[in-house]
Amino acid sequence: MASVLSLLGAFTIIRSTIRELIPQEVRAYLWNLTQRFSSEFTLVIERTHGSSSNSLFKAAAIYLGGHVLASATVFDSTGGSPQRFLVGKSENVRNFTYALDKNSEIVDLFRGVPMKWKFRLDFSATTQIETRWYELCFNKKHAEIVKSEYLPHVLDTAKRLKDQTRTVKFHIIRRDWWCPSAVNIDHPMTFETLAMDADLKKNILDDLNSFINGKEYYKKIGRLWKRGYLLYGPPGTGKSSLIAAMANHLNFDIYNLNLSAVKSDSVLEDLLLQVSNRSIIVVEDIDCTIKLQNREAGEQVDSFPRVQVTLSGLLNAIDGLLSCCANERIVVFTTNYKERIDPALLRAGRMDRHICLSYCTFSTFKQLAANYLNIFNHDHFGRVEELIENAKASPAEVAGELMKSKDPEVCLEGLIAFLESKVSQARFQITSIEDRRLEEKNGIRPKKDTENEHSSNATTFLAVGCDSVREYRVKADLALILKNVFLKHGNIVENSSLNSMQCLSSLLEVVCGIIQRLQAVEFEELTEVELESMITSVRDLEYLKVEVGWLNKRLDEITQALPLAKHCSSLKEERGKNLQDIEKMEKEVKGCEDESKSLKIQETKARTEELSEKISSIETKFNQIRDGLP
């Protein structure tokens, strides 16, 4: 121990003597001279490069933290035993992040060539500034590999790791700008849980993977690295769920481009210039947000009271020179009515894929049953398969039925009842249309309401049988109902929050469809599920500022009257049974002149008269409710 201390003391004295006797310039010259004979070469990567930040420094931190530390060995500055490294997690990334501790070294093998990384940190007590930098050491003979292959590999790998681990954000518009406080998307929907036809799902996945891996291909053919999708189909068929699954699969941000909130084409251009790469731009209900009617259809739409985005402005924004300012971008349009969109917006290059999301099929139902109830087969599946093809139920409606209970038996029975009501409603509508067409073919005009014919305040409509009422277009079998609604309640969509004539027509179809169903059936034939669906639809209409308070009131009255209807049915059964008993007893009385039986007959007759009065009262109330409908 004493000899070691003596050796260290002598070394310290010699070191101090050399520093005093040999000037700094001479020592630096001797150090550089020895380095000429060294085979090692060192690159210094600082945080700044010139007057800007050094992207290679950031890439090195991500590359070492996410790619190398999982498999390499960390050494201290003396090359000794493994040393500590830093670990943490921020809100902007999904996984843990790792980093080298100060004065640590790490070796990365690239194609068999060792690349030694050193992380250095120095704090100046004089300037109170902390300096950080990386040193990359390698053999001089591998300098060309490092320059042409390794450093680009570090940049590409760091970008890929950053894209894979970052948190997906959801952006919305606020006053002509994207809201600065974007929210994290924590949507659980993935392609594994998405209920969709298996072949269609595979086709979409293959297309997305081909796009995300096609950077060099798009560059080779001279096209921008972007993709356009049109999702169309009835409401509730999974368009929003598919977008969420796409964002989770690609790890792309979502920009919700609400065109009705964009004042002009120039504002739209500014918004798109602010959209980052690796993003999905979503324009929902493209036929309802702005004035983008199909020019080939020849439909006249009322002018908007203020300047808005034009069709040409939208086309230039998504497919013009402005689109050259970004890459790795997907544009998704959704609509319930594809035929209402201008063909110029549908062509390839703007909407490359047209994906139809239709009503729930039996294959989709089985996926929903597996996801919600964890069942893959059941005795009720056969009945569901018979009904679902003709029920025209959306996956959202089917999923709603499956969520009502955790008991598969209860859920499937409720679903079957719901599908039966949908099938019954569809058949009634088909029958009504066929009857009307037959009447028109035979020259029979439906009975006219006197008020429609002579009222000076009534609006002049097109002939019965056409599908236009005022400026709105609805199904032919709903036109007469809509006329009566306008005459009794006025224009119920005049103050709606929607502007598009197509959207307003669709809302009126919903109202008329509910009224048509109520007029077609006896109240006791309505199921609770069907009535609940009607009430939900009316509440949605009120949210859109459609004036349907009167219809909501009628549905509430019907809801309260349903128990009376069931009670009335049981009273009718009891009355029928009593009449049979009376007839039987009368025969017995005539045969044996039994006074006690004659007395019982009188009591039964009195009870029957009482039941008849109750039934008459209930039926009178039903007639009052029915008279209140248009």
C-alpha positions in Angstrom: 0.0 0.0 0.0 2.9 2.3 0.9 4.5 1.6 -2.5 1.4 2.5 -4.4 1.0 5.8 -2.5 4.7 6.6 -3.2 4.1 5.8 -6.9 1.1 8.1 -7.1 3.0 10.9 -5.3 5.9 10.6 -7.8 3.5 10.7 -10.8 1.9 13.8 -9.4 5.2 15.6 -9.0 6.3 14.6 -12.5 3.0 15.8 -14.0 3.3 19.2 -12.3 7.0 19.5 -13.4 6.1 18.9 -17.0 3.3 21.5 -16.9 5.7 24.0 -15.5 8.6 23.3 -17.8 6.9 22.6 -21.1 4.6 25.3 -22.5 1.0 24.6 -23.5 1.7 25.2 -27.2 4.5 22.6 -27.2 2.3 20.1 -25.4 -0.5 20.6 -27.9 1.9 20.2 -30.8 3.2 16.9 -29.3 -0.4 15.6 -28.8 -1.3 16.4 -32.4 1.9 14.7 -33.6 1.0 11.5 -31.8 -2.5 11.6 -33.2 -1.2 11.5 -36.7 0.0 8.0 -36.1 -3.3 7.0 -34.5 -5.8 4.9 -36.5 -8.8 6.3 -34.7 -10.9 9.2 -36.1 -13.4 11.2 -34.0 -16.5 13.3 -35.1 -17.9 15.8 -32.6 -21.6 16.4 -32.8 -22.7 19.5 -30.8 -26.2 20.7 -30.0 -26.0 23.6 -32.4 -24.5 23.8 -35.8 -23.8 27.4 -36.9 -26.7 29.6 -35.8 -29.3 26.8 -35.7 -29.9 23.6 -33.9 -28.2 20.5 -35.0 -30.7 17.8 -36.2 -28.0 15.2 -36.1 -27.5 15.8 -32.3 -31.3 15.1 -31.7 -31.2 12.1 -34.0 -28.2 10.7 -32.2 -30.0 11.0 -28.8 -33.1 9.2 -30.2 -31.0 6.6 -32.0 -28.9 5.7 -29.0 -31.8 5.8 -26.6 -34.2 3.7 -28.6 -32.1 1.5 -30.8 -28.7 0.8 -29.3 -29.2 0.7 -25.5 -31.4 -2.3 -25.8 -28.6 -4.5 -27.2 -25.2 -2.8 -26.6 -23.0 -2.4 -23.5 -22.5 0.9 -21.7 -19.1 1.7 -20.4 -17.7 4.5 -18.4 -15.0 6.9 -19.7 -12.2 4.5 -18.7 -13.7 1.5 -20.5 -14.4 -0.3 -17.3 -17.6 -1.8 -15.8 -21.1 -0.9 -17.0 -22.3 2.5 -15.8 -25.7 4.1 -15.3 -28.0 5.4 -18.0 -31.0 7.7 -17.8 -34.6 6.6 -18.3 -37.9 8.6 -18.4 -41.2 9.2 -20.0 -42.9 12.3 -21.3 -46.5 13.0 -22.4 -45.5 13.2 -26.0 -44.3 9.6 -26.3 -45.9 6.3 -25.7 -42.9 4.3 -24.3 -40.0 4.9 -22.0 -37.0 6.8 -23.4 -33.4 6.1 -22.5 -30.3 8.2 -22.7 -26.6 8.0 -21.8 -25.4 9.4 -18.6 -22.6 12.0 -18.7 -19.2 10.8 -19.6 -20.5 7.4 -20.7 -19.5 5.4 -23.8 -21.5 2.9 -25.9 -20.4 0.7 -28.8 -22.8 0.1 -31.8 -22.0 -2.5 -34.4 -22.9 -1.4 -37.9 -22.3 -4.1 -40.6 -19.6 -5.6 -38.3 -17.9 -2.2 -37.8 -17.6 -0.9 -34.2 -18.9 2.6 -33.7 -18.0 4.1 -30.3 -20.3 6.8 -29.0 -19.3 9.1 -26.2 -21.6 11.5 -24.4 -19.8 14.5 -22.9 -21.2 17.2 -20.6 -19.3 20.3 -19.3 -20.4 23.1 -17.1 -18.6 26.4 -17.1 -18.6 28.0 -13.7 -17.6 31.3 -15.3 -20.3 31.6 -17.9 -22.8 29.4 -16.1 -23.5 27.6 -19.4 -23.8 23.8 -19.8 -22.4 22.3 -22.9 -23.4 18.9 -24.3 -22.0 17.0 -27.3 -21.5 13.5 -28.7 -18.3 12.1 -29.9 -18.3 9.3 -32.6 -15.1 7.4 -32.8 -14.2 4.9 -35.5 -11.2 3.6 -37.5 -10.0 5.9 -40.2 -10.5 3.2 -42.9 -14.2 3.2 -42.2 -14.6 7.0 -42.8 -16.4 6.6 -46.1 -18.9 4.1 -44.6 -19.7 6.5 -41.7 -20.2 9.4 -44.1 -22.3 7.7 -46.8 -24.1 5.0 -44.9 -23.9 5.1 -41.1 -24.9 8.8 -40.5 -27.9 8.5 -42.9 -28.8 5.3 -41.1 -28.8 7.1 -37.8 -31.1 9.8 -39.2 -33.5 7.4 -40.8 -33.7 5.1 -37.7 -34.2 8.0 -35.4 -37.1 9.4 -37.5 -38.7 5.9 -37.6 -38.4 5.5 -33.8 -39.8 9.0 -33.2 -42.7 8.4 -35.5 -43.5 5.0 -33.8 -43.3 6.2 -30.2 -44.9 9.6 -30.4 -48.4 10.2 -29.0 -51.2 10.7 -31.6 -52.8 14.1 -31.4 -56.2 15.4 -32.4 -56.4 19.0 -33.8 -59.5 21.2 -34.3 -60.0 24.7 -35.8 -60.5 27.7 -33.6 -60.9 31.1 -35.3 -59.1 30.4 -38.6 -56.2 28.6 -36.8 -55.5 25.1 -35.5 -56.1 25.1 -31.8 -52.6 25.2 -30.2 -53.6 22.8 -27.4 -54.1 19.6 -29.3 -55.4 16.7 -27.3 -53.9 13.2 -27.1 -55.9 10.5 -28.8 -56.4 7.5 -26.6 -59.0 5.8 -28.8 -58.9 2.0 -28.3 -60.1 1.2 -31.8 -57.7 -0.9 -33.9 -58.1 -3.0 -37.0 -58.2 -6.1 -34.7 -61.3 -4.8 -32.9 -62.9 -3.1 -35.9 -66.0 -4.9 -37.0 -65.8 -5.0 -40.8 -65.9 -7.5 -43.6 -62.7 -9.5 -43.4 -61.7 -9.1 -47.1 -62.4 -5.4 -47.0 -60.4 -5.0 -43.9 -57.4 -6.8 -45.3 -57.7 -4.8 -48.5 -57.6 -1.5 -46.6 -54.7 -2.7 -44.4 -52.6 -3.7 -47.4 -53.3 -0.4 -49.1 -52.2 1.5 -45.9 -49.0 -0.5 -45.5 -48.2 -0.1 -49.2 -48.6 3.7 -48.8 -46.5 4.0 -45.6 -43.7 1.9 -47.1 -43.8 3.5 -50.5 -41.7 6.6 -50.1 -39.1 5.6 -52.8 -41.9 4.3 -55.1 -43.8 7.7 -55.0 -40.5 9.5 -55.6 -39.7 7.2 -58.5 -43.0 7.8 -60.3 -42.9 11.5 -59.6 -46.0 11.7 -57.4 -46.6 13.3 -54.0 -46.5 11.0 -51.1 -50.1 11.3 -50.2 -53.3 9.3 -50.3 -57.0 10.1 -50.5 -59.9 8.0 -49.2 -63.7 8.5 -49.6 -65.7 6.7 -46.9 -69.4 6.6 -47.8 -72.5 4.8 -46.5 -75.4 5.2 -44.1 -75.0 6.7 -40.7 -73.6 4.5 -38.0 -71.7 2.1 -40.3 -68.2 2.7 -38.8 -66.7 5.6 -40.8 -65.3 7.4 -37.7 -64.2 4.1 -36.1 -62.2 3.3 -39.3 -60.5 6.7 -39.2 -59.5 6.0 -35.6 -58.1 2.6 -36.5 -56.1 4.1 -39.4 -54.6 6.7 -37.0 -53.6 4.1 -34.5 -52.2 1.8 -37.1 -50.1 4.5 -38.8 -49.5 6.6 -35.7 -50.6 9.6 -37.6 -52.1 12.8 -36.1 -55.7 13.7 -37.0 -56.7 17.1 -38.2 -60.4 17.6 -38.1 -61.0 20.1 -41.0 -64.5 21.5 -40.4 -65.1 23.4 -43.7 -68.2 25.1 -42.4 -65.9 27.0 -39.9 -63.5 28.1 -42.7 -64.3 31.6 -44.0 -62.5 31.5 -47.4 -60.2 29.7 -49.7 -57.2 31.7 -48.4 -57.9 30.7 -44.8 -58.1 27.0 -46.0 -54.7 27.4 -47.6 -53.2 28.8 -44.4 -54.7 25.9 -42.4 -53.3 23.3 -44.7 -49.8 24.9 -44.6 -49.8 24.4 -40.8 -50.6 20.7 -41.0 -47.6 18.5 -40.1 -46.4 15.5 -42.0 -47.6 12.1 -41.0 -51.1 13.3 -40.5 -54.7 12.4 -41.5 -56.9 15.3 -42.6 -60.5 14.4 -42.0 -63.4 16.2 -43.7 -66.6 14.7 -42.3 -70.0 14.9 -44.2 -68.5 16.7 -47.1 -71.9 17.0 -48.7 -73.3 18.8 -45.7 -70.6 21.2 -44.6 -70.2 23.6 -47.5 -71.8 24.3 -50.9 -70.3 21.4 -52.9 -73.2 20.2 -54.9 -72.9 17.8 -57.9 -72.7 20.1 -60.9 -73.8 17.4 -63.3 -77.0 16.8 -61.3 -78.3 20.3 -62.1 -79.6 21.0 -58.6 -80.0 24.6 -57.5 -78.9 25.3 -54.0 -79.6 28.6 -52.2 -76.6 30.9 -52.0 -74.8 31.2 -48.7 -75.0 34.5 -46.8 -71.2 34.8 -46.4 -68.0 33.9 -48.2 -67.1 30.3 -47.8 -64.8 27.7 -49.3 -65.5 27.0 -52.9 -65.2 23.8 -54.8 -62.3 25.1 -56.9 -60.5 26.3 -53.8 -60.9 22.9 -52.1 -59.6 21.1 -55.3 -56.6 23.4 -55.5 -55.8 22.9 -51.8 -55.8 19.1 -51.8 -54.4 18.5 -55.3 -52.8 21.8 -56.5 -49.4 23.4 -55.9 -50.2 23.8 -52.3 -50.2 20.1 -51.8 -46.5 20.0 -52.7 -45.7 21.4 -49.3 -46.2 18.2 -47.4 -45.6 14.5 -47.5 -46.8 11.4 -45.7 -50.3 12.8 -45.7 -53.7 11.1 -45.9 -56.9 13.0 -46.7 -60.2 11.3 -45.7 -63.7 12.5 -46.8 -66.8 11.0 -45.4 -70.4 11.2 -46.7 -73.7 9.5 -46.4 -74.6 10.2 -50.0 -71.8 9.7 -52.5 -74.0 10.7 -55.5 -74.3 14.2 -54.2 -70.6 14.9 -54.5 -69.1 16.6 -57.6 -67.3 14.1 -59.8 -64.3 16.4 -59.9 -63.7 15.7 -56.2 -64.0 11.9 -56.7 -61.3 11.3 -59.3 -58.1 9.4 -58.6 -55.4 11.6 -57.1 -57.9 13.3 -54.9 -59.9 10.4 -53.6 -57.8 7.3 -54.6 -60.0 4.8 -52.8 -63.8 4.8 -52.5 -64.7 2.6 -49.6 -68.4 1.7 -49.1 -69.3 1.0 -45.5 -72.8 -0.5 -45.6 -75.3 -2.0 -43.2 -74.3 -4.7 -40.7 -73.9 -8.2 -42.3 -73.9 -11.5 -40.5 -70.1 -11.6 -40.7 -69.8 -8.2 -39.1 -72.4 -9.3 -36.4 -70.2 -12.3 -35.5 -67.2 -10.0 -35.0 -69.3 -7.7 -32.8 -70.6 -10.7 -30.8 -67.1 -11.9 -30.2 -65.9 -8.4 -29.1 -68.9 -7.4 -26.9 -70.1 -10.8 -25.5 -67.1 -13.0 -26.1 -69.2 -15.6 -27.9 -68.5 -17.2 -31.2 -71.6 -19.3 -31.6 -75.1 -19.5 -30.2 -78.5 -21.0 -30.8 -79.9 -17.5 -31.7 -77.3 -17.0 -34.4 -79.5 -18.7 -37.0 -82.4 -16.4 -36.4 -80.1 -13.3 -36.5 -78.7 -14.5 -39.8 -82.2 -14.7 -41.3 -83.2 -11.2 -40.2 -80.0 -9.1 -40.5 -79.7 -9.2 -44.3 -83.1 -7.5 -44.7 -83.1 -5.4 -41.5 -80.8 -2.6 -42.8 -79.4 -2.1 -39.3 -76.1 -0.3 -38.9 -73.2 -1.8 -36.9 -73.7 1.0 -34.4 -77.3 0.0 -33.8 -76.4 -3.7 -33.5 -73.5 -2.8 -31.1 -76.0 -0.7 -29.0 -78.2 -3.8 -28.6 -75.3 -6.0 -27.6 -74.2 -3.5 -24.9 -77.5 -3.5 -23.0 -76.6 -6.5 -20.9 -73.7 -8.8 -20.2 -75.9 -11.8 -20.5 -75.6 -13.1 -24.1 -79.1 -14.6 -24.0 -80.7 -11.3 -23.0 -78.7 -9.3 -25.6 -79.5 -11.7 -28.5 -83.2 -11.8 -27.7 -83.3 -8.0 -27.6 -81.4 -7.9 -30.9 -83.8 -10.3 -32.6 -86.7 -8.2 -31.4 -85.0 -5.0 -32.8 -84.2 -6.7 -36.1 -87.8 -7.9 -36.5 -89.1 -4.4 -36.0 -86.6 -3.1 -38.6 -87.7 -5.8 -41.1 -91.4 -5.0 -40.5 -90.8 -1.3 -41.0 -88.9 -1.9 -44.2 -91.6 -4.2 -45.6 -94.2 -1.6 -44.8 -92.3 1.1 -46.6 -91.9 -1.1 -49.7 -95.6 -1.9 -49.7 -96.5 1.8 -49.4 -94.3 2.7 -52.4 -95.7 -0.1 -54.5 -99.3 0.9 -53.7 -98.6 4.5 -54.6 -97.0 3.5 -57.9 -100.0 1.3 -58.7 -102.4 4.1 -57.9 -100.5 6.5 -60.2 -100.4 3.9 -62.9 -104.2 3.5 -62.8 -104.7 7.2 -62.7 -106.1 7.3 -59.1 -105.3 10.4 -57.2 -105.0 10.1 -53.4 -107.6 11.8 -51.2 -106.8 15.5 -50.8 -107.0 17.5 -47.7 -109.4 20.3 -48.2 -107.1 22.7 -46.4 -104.3 21.8 -48.8 -106.5 22.6 -51.8 -108.1 25.9 -50.7 -105.9 27.5 -48.0 -104.5 30.8 -49.3 -101.5 30.4 -47.0 -100.6 27.0 -48.4 -97.5 26.8 -50.5 -97.9 25.6 -54.1 -96.3 22.2 -54.4 -95.4 19.9 -57.3 -97.9 17.3 -58.4 -98.6 14.4 -56.0 -96.2 11.6 -56.6 -93.1 13.6 -57.2 -90.4 13.9 -54.6 -90.1 17.6 -54.2 -91.8 19.7 -51.5 -91.0 23.4 -51.6 -87.2 23.4 -52.1 -86.7 20.1 -50.4 -86.4 16.7 -52.0 -87.7 13.7 -50.1 -88.9 10.1 -50.9 -92.1 10.0 -52.9 -94.0 8.2 -50.1 -93.1 10.9 -47.6 -94.1 13.9 -49.7 -97.7 14.1 -48.6 -96.7 13.7 -44.9 -94.2 16.6 -45.3 -96.8 18.8 -46.8 -99.1 18.3 -43.9 -96.2 18.9 -41.4 -95.5 22.3 -43.2 -99.1 23.3 -43.1 -99.6 22.5 -39.4 -96.2 23.4 -38.0 -94.5 25.6 -40.6 -90.9 25.1 -41.9 -89.4 23.1 -39.0 -85.9 23.2 -40.4 -85.8 26.9 -41.1 -83.6 27.6 -38.0 -81.5 24.4 -38.2 -77.8 24.6 -37.5 -77.1 22.9 -40.9 -77.0 24.9 -44.1 -76.9 22.3 -46.8 -80.2 21.7 -48.6 -79.4 18.0 -48.9 -78.8 17.7 -45.1 -82.1 19.5 -44.4 -83.9 17.2 -46.7 -82.5 14.2 -44.9 -83.6 15.6 -41.6 -87.1 16.1 -42.9 -87.1 12.5 -44.2 -86.3 11.3 -40.6 -89.3 13.3 -39.2 -91.7 12.0 -41.9 -90.5 8.4 -41.5 -91.3 8.5 -37.8 -94.8 9.9 -38.5 -95.4 7.3 -41.3 -94.6 4.5 -38.9 -96.9 5.9 -36.2 -99.7 6.2 -38.7 -99.2 2.7 -40.0 -99.5 0.6 -36.8 -101.6 0.3 -33.8 -99.9 1.7 -30.7 -99.9 -1.7 -28.9 -97.9 -3.1 -31.9 -95.0 -0.7 -31.2 -92.1 -2.3 -29.2 -90.2 -0.5 -26.5 -87.0 -0.7 -28.5 -88.6 0.8 -31.6 -90.2 3.6 -29.6 -86.9 4.3 -27.8 -85.1 4.6 -31.2 -87.7 7.1 -32.3 -87.3 9.2 -29.2 -83.5 9.2 -29.6 -83.8 10.3 -33.2 -86.1 13.2 -32.3 -83.7 14.3 -29.6 -80.9 14.3 -32.1 -83.1 16.5 -34.4 -83.7 18.9 -31.6 -79.9 19.1 -31.0 -79.6 20.3 -34.7 -82.3 22.9 -33.9 -85.1 21.2 -35.8 -88.5 22.3 -34.4 -89.9 18.9 -33.4 -91.0 19.6 -29.9 -94.6 18.7 -30.9 -93.4 15.3 -32.1 -91.4 14.7 -29.0 -94.6 15.5 -26.9 -96.6 12.9 -29.0 -93.9 10.2 -28.4 -94.0 10.9 -24.7 -97.8 10.5 -24.7 -97.5 7.2 -26.6 -94.8 6.0 -24.1 -97.2 6.7 -21.2 -100.1 5.1 -23.1 -98.3 1.8 -23.9 -98.9 0.3 -20.4 -102.6 1.2 -20.9 -102.6 -0.5 -24.3 -101.3 -3.7 -22.7 -103.9 -3.4 -19.9 -106.6 -2.9 -22.5 -105.5 -6.0 -24.3 -105.8 -8.0 -21.1 -109.2 -6.5 -20.4 -110.4 -7.5 -23.9 -109.3 -11.1 -23.2 -111.1 -11.1 -19.8 -114.2 -9.7 -21.5 -114.2 -12.4 -24.1 -113.8 -15.1 -21.5 -116.7 -13.6 -19.5 -118.9 -13.6 -22.5 -118.1 -17.3 -23.1 -119.0 -18.0 -19.4 -122.2 -16.1 -19.7 -123.3 -18.1 -22.7 -122.4 -21.3 -21.0 -124.3 -20.4 -17.8 -127.4 -19.2 -19.7 -127.6 -22.6 -21.3 -127.4 -24.2 -17.9 -130.0 -21.8 -16.4 -132.4 -22.6 -19.1 -132.0 -26.3 -18.4 -132.3 -26.3 -14.6 -133.8 -22.9 -13.7 -131.0 -22.5 -11.1 -131.6 -19.1 -9.3 -128.0 -18.9 -8.0 -126.6 -19.3 -11.5 -129.0 -16.6 -12.7 -127.6 -14.3 -10.0 -124.1 -15.0 -11.0 -125.0 -14.3 -14.6 -126.2 -10.8 -13.6 -122.9 -10.1 -11.7 -120.9 -11.2 -14.7 -122.9 -9.0 -17.0 -122.3 -6.1 -14.7 -118.6 -6.7 -14.7 -118.6 -7.0 -18.5 -120.3 -3.7 -18.8 -117.7 -2.1 -16.5 -114.9 -3.5 -18.7 -116.6 -2.2 -21.8 -116.7 1.3 -20.3 -112.9 1.2 -19.5 -112.0 -0.1 -22.9 -114.1 2.7 -24.5 -112.3 5.3 -22.4 -108.8 4.0 -23.4 -109.7 3.8 -27.1 -110.9 7.4 -26.9 -107.6 8.5 -25.5 -105.7 6.7 -28.2 -107.8 8.4 -30.9 -107.0 11.8 -29.3 -103.3 11.1 -29.5 -103.6 9.9 -33.1 -105.6 12.9 -34.1 -102.7 15.1 -32.8 -100.3 13.6 -35.5 -100.0 15.5 -38.8 
